[in-house]
């Protein structure tokens, strides 16, 4: 499965962006991660029959999935400079709920899209 992320860009603090991740095939789980310079990769949200969120983005970010299009979305609102990072989509079939936040549990990764939030 190949993943293609898009939708990143430069936005002012308080603004919104919607990321998209187009998949070449269907998987059970799709998720979003991000990695800021000098920091570890961070789990944001996953879709596995329902939505799961990291506490750091709950209430600001919304994950959704269009199964007909094999596309995953991440609506990001109230963006902060601390949200600046490269955002990655990931997918896999063998994850259970307890492993959704573990990047090593995913089989497929997109190339990443840069999100920059200015103050």
N, C-alpha and C positions, 0 to 999 in steps of 0.2 A: 504494500500500500504506500502510495506517495502522498505527501501532504504539502500543500502550498498555502502559506500564510500571507495575508495582505491586510492593508488598512491602517498601518502605522503612520506616524507623522509627527509634526510639531504642533502642539496645542498649548494654550495658556492655562494656568492653574484655574481650576473650577470648570474647565471645559469637558467635552465628551469626545470619545472616539468609539467606533465599532470595528473590531477586528473580525476577519473571516478566515476560515481554514477549509480549503476544498480538498477532499480526499478522493483518491482514485478508486477506492473500494470501501466496503462497509466493515466497520469494526464494532465491537460491543461497547468499548469505552473510548471517549475522546476527551481531551483535557487541555488546559492552558497552563503554562509555566512562564516564568520570566527570570531573567538574570541581568542584574545591574553590574557595572564595572566593579571588580574587586569583591563581589559578593557571590554567595552560593546560589545555585538555581533554586527558585522558590515556586512551590505549587500554588496555584490560584483557584482553579475550579475544574470540576470534572462533570461529565454527563454519562451516567450509567443507569439508564432507565429513569433516573431522576437526577436532580442537580445536587452537587456537593461543592462547598465553598471553604476556602481558608478564612479564618477569622479576620485576617488583615484586609480583606476586600468585601466581606459580607455586607450587603446593604448598598454598596457602591457599584459593584460589578455584577452583571447578569450573564450567565452562560445559557445558550440555547442551541438547538440542533435541528436542522432540516434534513430528515432522513431521505426524503425524495431526491434531494440534491447532494447528499453525502457531504454536507457543509456544516461546520461548527462556527458559532459566533461568540464574541465576547463584547457585550456592551459595557463600556467603561464611563462612568459619570463621576462628577466632582473630583476630577483628576488633580493630583498633587505632584509637586516636583519629585517627591520620593517614589513616584510611580515610573519614573524614567528608567527604561530598561529595554533589552531585546526580549520580545515576547515570542514564545514558541508554542506551537500546538503539537500534541502527542496523541498517539492512539495505540490501542492494544486490545487483545481478546481474552487474556488470561488473568486479568486483575480481579481481586476481590475488594470489598469495601475498605478493608484495613490497609490496602496497598495503594489506594488511589493517589495519595500524596507523594509516592516514591517514584522519582524519575526513572530509576533503574527497572521498574516493573513494566514500562512501556516499550513496545517493539518498534514503533515508527515515530519519527520526528520530522517536523517541517524545518525550513531553513531559517525561520525567525524573521520578525519584522520590528523595526526600531520605533519605539514610542518615546518622545521627548516632551516633557512638560516644563514649560518655562514659568518662572515666578513673576 
